[in-house]
Amino acid sequence: MSFSDKDIENYFSAYGPLGSTLIRVPKENELSKLPDDKRNQILTHKYAFICYKNFDDAERAVNRVPYLKIQDKNYNTELERVAELLKSQPEFKAE
């Protein structure tokens, strides 16, 4: 499954109006010095840089989706479970 630039913009606009976006697909020639396994992993991903019009919207998005993967719901569920577990630990202080 592949997401278009519009899909990515729609996903992140749920947190507020976007000011600008930069969505990039890595190019193989830019990664020539990396080991094959790392290069192949990077080449299968798009990268998006999102700029929100409002700081509060950006903060909400950063706090909600800093490491989420659009295509991997199981990863997201596990990541959220681990985050909640860490927050429940007395020595963990979220700021």
N, CA, C and O atoms as a GROMACS GRO file, in nm:
protein
  380
    1MET      N    1   0.084  -0.118   0.000
    1MET     CA    2   0.000   0.000   0.000
    1MET      C    3   0.089   0.124   0.000
    1MET      O    4   0.185   0.133   0.077
    2SER      N    5   0.057   0.219  -0.084
    2SER     CA    6   0.135   0.341  -0.094
    2SER      C    7   0.043   0.460  -0.070
    2SER      O    8  -0.073   0.461  -0.111
    3PHE      N    9   0.098   0.560  -0.003
    3PHE     CA   10   0.021   0.680   0.026
    3PHE      C   11   0.067   0.792  -0.065
    3PHE      O   12   0.187   0.812  -0.084
    4SER      N   13  -0.027   0.864  -0.120
    4SER     CA   14   0.006   0.979  -0.203
    4SER      C   15   0.040   1.098  -0.114
    4SER      O   16   0.018   1.095   0.007
    5ASP      N   17   0.094   1.201  -0.176
    5ASP     CA   18   0.122   1.324  -0.101
    5ASP      C   19  -0.006   1.377  -0.037
    5ASP      O   20  -0.004   1.425   0.076
    6LYS      N   21  -0.117   1.368  -0.109
    6LYS     CA   22  -0.246   1.416  -0.057
    6LYS      C   23  -0.289   1.334   0.065
    6LYS      O   24  -0.342   1.390   0.161
    7ASP      N   25  -0.267   1.202   0.062
    7ASP     CA   26  -0.300   1.117   0.177
    7ASP      C   27  -0.222   1.160   0.301
    7ASP      O   28  -0.276   1.166   0.411
    8ILE      N   29  -0.095   1.189   0.282
    8ILE     CA   30  -0.010   1.231   0.394
    8ILE      C   31  -0.056   1.366   0.448
    8ILE      O   32  -0.064   1.384   0.569
    9GLU      N   33  -0.087   1.459   0.359
    9GLU     CA   34  -0.137   1.589   0.403
    9GLU      C   35  -0.269   1.575   0.478
    9GLU      O   36  -0.290   1.641   0.580
   10ASN      N   37  -0.358   1.491   0.428
   10ASN     CA   38  -0.486   1.468   0.496
   10ASN      C   39  -0.466   1.407   0.634
   10ASN      O   40  -0.533   1.446   0.730
   11TYR      N   41  -0.374   1.313   0.645
   11TYR     CA   42  -0.346   1.248   0.773
   11TYR      C   43  -0.303   1.351   0.878
   11TYR      O   44  -0.354   1.352   0.990
   12PHE      N   45  -0.208   1.437   0.841
   12PHE     CA   46  -0.154   1.533   0.938
   12PHE      C   47  -0.243   1.655   0.957
   12PHE      O   48  -0.234   1.721   1.061
   13SER      N   49  -0.328   1.688   0.863
   13SER     CA   50  -0.417   1.803   0.879
   13SER      C   51  -0.526   1.776   0.983
   13SER      O   52  -0.597   1.868   1.023
   14ALA      N   53  -0.539   1.653   1.026
   14ALA     CA   54  -0.633   1.620   1.134
   14ALA      C   55  -0.597   1.693   1.263
   14ALA      O   56  -0.681   1.709   1.351
   15TYR      N   57  -0.472   1.737   1.276
   15TYR     CA   58  -0.427   1.807   1.397
   15TYR      C   59  -0.436   1.958   1.384
   15TYR      O   60  -0.415   2.029   1.482
   16GLY      N   61  -0.466   2.007   1.265
   16GLY     CA   62  -0.481   2.150   1.245
   16GLY      C   63  -0.439   2.189   1.105
   16GLY      O   64  -0.384   2.108   1.031
   17PRO      N   65  -0.465   2.316   1.068
   17PRO     CA   66  -0.432   2.362   0.934
   17PRO      C   67  -0.280   2.359   0.909
   17PRO      O   68  -0.201   2.399   0.994
   18LEU      N   69  -0.244   2.311   0.791
   18LEU     CA   70  -0.104   2.302   0.756
   18LEU      C   71  -0.058   2.431   0.688
   18LEU      O   72  -0.130   2.490   0.608
   19GLY      N   73   0.062   2.472   0.723
   19GLY     CA   74   0.122   2.587   0.656
   19GLY      C   75   0.192   2.543   0.529
   19GLY      O   76   0.175   2.603   0.423
   20SER      N   77   0.271   2.437   0.541
   20SER     CA   78   0.341   2.382   0.424
   20SER      C   79   0.382   2.239   0.454
   20SER      O   80   0.387   2.196   0.570
   21THR      N   81   0.412   2.167   0.349
   21THR     CA   82   0.462   2.030   0.362
   21THR      C   83   0.572   2.007   0.262
   21THR      O   84   0.574   2.066   0.154
   22LEU      N   85   0.664   1.921   0.298
   22LEU     CA   86   0.767   1.876   0.206
   22LEU      C   87   0.768   1.725   0.218
   22LEU      O   88   0.802   1.670   0.324
   23ILE      N   89   0.732   1.658   0.112
   23ILE     CA   90   0.727   1.512   0.111
   23ILE      C   91   0.833   1.465   0.013
   23ILE      O   92   0.835   1.506  -0.103
   24ARG      N   93   0.919   1.379   0.062
   24ARG     CA   94   1.037   1.342  -0.017
   24ARG      C   95   1.049   1.191  -0.027
   24ARG      O   96   1.026   1.119   0.070
   25VAL      N   97   1.087   1.146  -0.142
   25VAL     CA   98   1.120   1.006  -0.165
   25VAL      C   99   1.272   1.001  -0.182
   25VAL      O  100   1.326   1.067  -0.271
   26PRO      N  101   1.342   0.924  -0.100
   26PRO     CA  102   1.489   0.918  -0.114
   26PRO      C  103   1.530   0.865  -0.252
   26PRO      O  104   1.460   0.784  -0.312
   27LYS      N  105   1.643   0.912  -0.298
   27LYS     CA  106   1.696   0.867  -0.426
   27LYS      C  107   1.815   0.774  -0.400
   27LYS      O  108   1.899   0.801  -0.314
   28GLU      N  109   1.820   0.667  -0.475
   28GLU     CA  110   1.923   0.565  -0.452
   28GLU      C  111   2.064   0.622  -0.461
   28GLU      O  112   2.151   0.583  -0.382
   29ASN      N  113   2.089   0.712  -0.554
   29ASN     CA  114   2.224   0.765  -0.570
   29ASN      C  115   2.268   0.850  -0.450
   29ASN      O  116   2.388   0.872  -0.432
   30GLU      N  117   2.175   0.896  -0.368
   30GLU     CA  118   2.210   0.974  -0.248
   30GLU      C  119   2.254   0.882  -0.134
   30GLU      O  120   2.310   0.928  -0.034
   31LEU      N  121   2.230   0.753  -0.148
   31LEU     CA  122   2.254   0.658  -0.040
   31LEU      C  123   2.363   0.558  -0.074
   31LEU      O  124   2.371   0.452  -0.010
   32SER      N  125   2.444   0.588  -0.170
   32SER     CA  126   2.540   0.489  -0.221
   32SER      C  127   2.641   0.442  -0.118
   32SER      O  128   2.694   0.332  -0.132
   33LYS      N  129   2.670   0.519  -0.016
   33LYS     CA  130   2.771   0.480   0.083
   33LYS      C  131   2.716   0.397   0.198
   33LYS      O  132   2.791   0.352   0.285
   34LEU      N  133   2.585   0.376   0.199
   34LEU     CA  134   2.523   0.298   0.307
   34LEU      C  135   2.528   0.149   0.275
   34LEU      O  136   2.531   0.110   0.158
   35PRO      N  137   2.528   0.065   0.381
   35PRO     CA  138   2.518  -0.080   0.357
   35PRO      C  139   2.386  -0.112   0.286
   35PRO      O  140   2.288  -0.040   0.301
   36ASP      N  141   2.385  -0.221   0.209
   36ASP     CA  142   2.268  -0.258   0.130
   36ASP      C  143   2.140  -0.266   0.211
   36ASP      O  144   2.036  -0.217   0.167
   37ASP      N  145   2.145  -0.328   0.330
   37ASP     CA  146   2.022  -0.344   0.410
   37ASP      C  147   1.966  -0.210   0.454
   37ASP      O  148   1.845  -0.190   0.450
   38LYS      N  149   2.052  -0.118   0.495
   38LYS     CA  150   2.006   0.016   0.535
   38LYS      C  151   1.953   0.094   0.415
   38LYS      O  152   1.850   0.160   0.423
   39ARG      N  153   2.024   0.085   0.304
   39ARG     CA  154   1.982   0.157   0.183
   39ARG      C  155   1.845   0.109   0.138
   39ARG      O  156   1.758   0.190   0.105
   40ASN      N  157   1.825  -0.022   0.136
   40ASN     CA  158   1.695  -0.078   0.095
   40ASN      C  159   1.584  -0.036   0.189
   40ASN      O  160   1.472  -0.009   0.146
   41GLN      N  161   1.613  -0.032   0.319
   41GLN     CA  162   1.512   0.010   0.417
   41GLN      C  163   1.473   0.156   0.395
   41GLN      O  164   1.354   0.188   0.399
   42ILE      N  165   1.567   0.241   0.372
   42ILE     CA  166   1.540   0.383   0.352
   42ILE      C  167   1.464   0.405   0.220
   42ILE      O  168   1.374   0.488   0.214
   43LEU      N  169   1.501   0.332   0.117
   43LEU     CA  170   1.438   0.352  -0.014
   43LEU      C  171   1.292   0.311  -0.017
   43LEU      O  172   1.220   0.348  -0.110
   44THR      N  173   1.246   0.237   0.081
   44THR     CA  174   1.106   0.195   0.084
   44THR      C  175   1.018   0.291   0.164
   44THR      O  176   0.901   0.262   0.187
   45HIS      N  177   1.071   0.404   0.205
   45HIS     CA  178   0.995   0.500   0.287
   45HIS      C  179   0.995   0.639   0.225
   45HIS      O  180   1.093   0.683   0.165
   46LYS      N  181   0.884   0.706   0.240
   46LYS     CA  182   0.876   0.849   0.212
   46LYS      C  183   0.903   0.922   0.343
   46LYS      O  184   0.879   0.868   0.451
   47TYR      N  185   0.951   1.044   0.333
   47TYR     CA  186   0.972   1.127   0.450
   47TYR      C  187   0.891   1.254   0.433
   47TYR      O  188   0.887   1.311   0.324
   48ALA      N  189   0.827   1.298   0.539
   48ALA     CA  190   0.745   1.419   0.531
   48ALA      C  191   0.788   1.517   0.639
   48ALA      O  192   0.809   1.480   0.754
   49PHE      N  193   0.799   1.641   0.600
   49PHE     CA  194   0.824   1.751   0.693
   49PHE      C  195   0.699   1.838   0.689
   49PHE      O  196   0.661   1.889   0.584
   50ILE      N  197   0.636   1.854   0.804
   50ILE     CA  198   0.507   1.921   0.813
   50ILE      C  199   0.523   2.050   0.893
   50ILE      O  200   0.582   2.049   1.001
   51CYS      N  201   0.472   2.159   0.840
   51CYS     CA  202   0.472   2.287   0.911
   51CYS      C  203   0.326   2.329   0.932
   51CYS      O  204   0.249   2.342   0.837
   52TYR      N  205   0.290   2.349   1.058
   52TYR     CA  206   0.153   2.390   1.092
   52TYR      C  207   0.144   2.542   1.100
   52TYR      O  208   0.242   2.610   1.125
   53LYS      N  209   0.025   2.592   1.078
   53LYS     CA  210   0.001   2.736   1.089
   53LYS      C  211   0.001   2.782   1.234
   53LYS      O  212   0.036   2.896   1.264
   54ASN      N  213  -0.039   2.692   1.326
   54ASN     CA  214  -0.049   2.728   1.467
   54ASN      C  215   0.043   2.640   1.551
   54ASN      O  216   0.051   2.519   1.530
   55PHE      N  217   0.112   2.702   1.645
   55PHE     CA  218   0.204   2.628   1.731
   55PHE      C  219   0.133   2.518   1.808
   55PHE      O  220   0.185   2.407   1.819
   56ASP      N  221   0.015   2.546   1.862
   56ASP     CA  222  -0.056   2.445   1.942
   56ASP      C  223  -0.090   2.321   1.859
   56ASP      O  224  -0.085   2.209   1.910
   57ASP      N  225  -0.124   2.340   1.734
   57ASP     CA  226  -0.152   2.227   1.646
   57ASP      C  227  -0.026   2.144   1.623
   57ASP      O  228  -0.029   2.021   1.626
   58ALA      N  229   0.084   2.213   1.601
   58ALA     CA  230   0.212   2.144   1.581
   58ALA      C  231   0.250   2.066   1.707
   58ALA      O  232   0.294   1.951   1.698
   59GLU      N  233   0.234   2.128   1.821
   59GLU     CA  234   0.267   2.060   1.946
   59GLU      C  235   0.180   1.936   1.967
   59GLU      O  236   0.229   1.832   2.009
   60ARG      N  237   0.053   1.947   1.937
   60ARG     CA  238  -0.039   1.833   1.950
   60ARG      C  239   0.004   1.719   1.856
   60ARG      O  240   0.003   1.603   1.896
   61ALA      N  241   0.040   1.752   1.735
   61ALA     CA  242   0.083   1.650   1.639
   61ALA      C  243   0.214   1.584   1.683
   61ALA      O  244   0.229   1.462   1.675
   62VAL      N  245   0.308   1.664   1.730
   62VAL     CA  246   0.435   1.609   1.775
   62VAL      C  247   0.414   1.517   1.894
   62VAL      O  248   0.477   1.411   1.902
   63ASN      N  249   0.329   1.555   1.985
   63ASN     CA  250   0.303   1.471   2.102
   63ASN      C  251   0.225   1.346   2.068
   63ASN      O  252   0.233   1.246   2.139
   64ARG      N  253   0.149   1.350   1.961
   64ARG     CA  254   0.065   1.236   1.925
   64ARG      C  255   0.130   1.142   1.825
   64ARG      O  256   0.114   1.021   1.837
   65VAL      N  257   0.203   1.192   1.729
   65VAL     CA  258   0.254   1.106   1.622
   65VAL      C  259   0.404   1.117   1.596
   65VAL      O  260   0.445   1.116   1.480
   66PRO      N  261   0.489   1.127   1.699
   66PRO     CA  262   0.630   1.147   1.668
   66PRO      C  263   0.696   1.029   1.598
   66PRO      O  264   0.789   1.047   1.520
   67TYR      N  265   0.648   0.908   1.625
   67TYR     CA  266   0.713   0.791   1.567
   67TYR      C  267   0.614   0.698   1.498
   67TYR      O  268   0.649   0.585   1.464
   68LEU      N  269   0.493   0.743   1.477
   68LEU     CA  270   0.394   0.656   1.416
   68LEU      C  271   0.424   0.630   1.268
   68LEU      O  272   0.484   0.713   1.200
   69LYS      N  273   0.383   0.513   1.223
   69LYS     CA  274   0.398   0.476   1.083
   69LYS      C  275   0.258   0.468   1.023
   69LYS      O  276   0.172   0.397   1.076
   70ILE      N  277   0.236   0.538   0.915
   70ILE     CA  278   0.103   0.542   0.853
   70ILE      C  279   0.058   0.403   0.812
   70ILE      O  280  -0.060   0.370   0.824
   71GLN      N  281   0.148   0.321   0.764
   71GLN     CA  282   0.110   0.191   0.710
   71GLN      C  283   0.112   0.077   0.810
   71GLN      O  284   0.067  -0.032   0.776
   72ASP      N  285   0.160   0.096   0.931
   72ASP     CA  286   0.180  -0.016   1.023
   72ASP      C  287   0.103   0.006   1.153
   72ASP      O  288   0.158   0.056   1.251
   73LYS      N  289  -0.024  -0.031   1.152
   73LYS     CA  290  -0.110  -0.010   1.270
   73LYS      C  291  -0.064  -0.093   1.389
   73LYS      O  292  -0.075  -0.047   1.503
   74ASN      N  293  -0.010  -0.214   1.366
   74ASN     CA  294   0.038  -0.298   1.477
   74ASN      C  295   0.155  -0.231   1.548
   74ASN      O  296   0.163  -0.232   1.670
   75TYR      N  297   0.246  -0.172   1.470
   75TYR     CA  298   0.358  -0.098   1.527
   75TYR      C  299   0.308   0.018   1.612
   75TYR      O  300   0.355   0.039   1.724
   76ASN      N  301   0.212   0.092   1.559
   76ASN     CA  302   0.158   0.207   1.631
   76ASN      C  303   0.092   0.165   1.761
   76ASN      O  304   0.111   0.230   1.864
   77THR      N  305   0.016   0.058   1.758
   77THR     CA  306  -0.052   0.009   1.878
   77THR      C  307   0.050  -0.031   1.984
   77THR      O  308   0.035   0.002   2.102
   78GLU      N  309   0.152  -0.102   1.943
   78GLU     CA  310   0.255  -0.145   2.037
   78GLU      C  311   0.332  -0.025   2.092
   78GLU      O  312   0.361  -0.020   2.212
   79LEU      N  313   0.363   0.070   2.008
   79LEU     CA  314   0.434   0.190   2.052
   79LEU      C  315   0.351   0.266   2.156
   79LEU      O  316   0.405   0.311   2.257
   80GLU      N  317   0.221   0.281   2.132
   80GLU     CA  318   0.135   0.350   2.227
   80GLU      C  319   0.124   0.272   2.358
   80GLU      O  320   0.118   0.333   2.465
   81ARG      N  321   0.122   0.139   2.352
   81ARG     CA  322   0.116   0.056   2.472
   81ARG      C  323   0.243   0.076   2.557
   81ARG      O  324   0.235   0.090   2.679
   82VAL      N  325   0.357   0.076   2.492
   82VAL     CA  326   0.484   0.096   2.563
   82VAL      C  327   0.490   0.236   2.623
   82VAL      O  328   0.537   0.252   2.736
   83ALA      N  329   0.445   0.336   2.550
   83ALA     CA  330   0.445   0.474   2.601
   83ALA      C  331   0.358   0.486   2.726
   83ALA      O  332   0.398   0.550   2.823
   84GLU      N  333   0.241   0.425   2.724
   84GLU     CA  334   0.152   0.429   2.842
   84GLU      C  335   0.214   0.355   2.959
   84GLU      O  336   0.202   0.399   3.074
   85LEU      N  337   0.279   0.244   2.932
   85LEU     CA  338   0.347   0.168   3.037
   85LEU      C  339   0.457   0.252   3.101
   85LEU      O  340   0.471   0.255   3.223
   86LEU      N  341   0.535   0.319   3.019
   86LEU     CA  342   0.641   0.405   3.072
   86LEU      C  343   0.584   0.520   3.154
   86LEU      O  344   0.639   0.554   3.259
   87LYS      N  345   0.476   0.579   3.108
   87LYS     CA  346   0.416   0.691   3.182
   87LYS      C  347   0.364   0.647   3.318
   87LYS      O  348   0.355   0.728   3.410
   88SER      N  349   0.331   0.520   3.332
   88SER     CA  350   0.279   0.471   3.460
   88SER      C  351   0.389   0.441   3.560
   88SER      O  352   0.361   0.414   3.677
   89GLN      N  353   0.514   0.446   3.517
   89GLN     CA  354   0.626   0.419   3.607
   89GLN      C  355   0.656   0.542   3.691
   89GLN      O  356   0.660   0.654   3.639
   90PRO      N  357   0.676   0.524   3.822
   90PRO     CA  358   0.700   0.640   3.910
   90PRO      C  359   0.823   0.721   3.873
   90PRO      O  360   0.826   0.843   3.893
   91GLU      N  361   0.926   0.656   3.818
   91GLU     CA  362   1.048   0.729   3.786
   91GLU      C  363   1.041   0.803   3.653
   91GLU      O  364   1.133   0.879   3.620
   92PHE      N  365   0.935   0.783   3.577
   92PHE     CA  366   0.917   0.850   3.449
   92PHE      C  367   0.844   0.981   3.473
   92PHE      O  368   0.736   0.983   3.531
   93LYS      N  369   0.901   1.089   3.427
   93LYS     CA  370   0.837   1.219   3.443
   93LYS      C  371   0.819   1.281   3.306
   93LYS      O  372   0.916   1.330   3.247
   94ALA      N  373   0.698   1.280   3.255
   94ALA     CA  374   0.670   1.341   3.125
   94ALA      C  375   0.660   1.491   3.140
   94ALA      O  376   0.599   1.541   3.235
   95GLU      N  377   0.719   1.563   3.047
   95GLU     CA  378   0.711   1.710   3.052
   95GLU      C  379   0.635   1.763   2.937
   95GLU      O  380   0.618   1.884   2.925
   0.00000   0.00000   0.00000
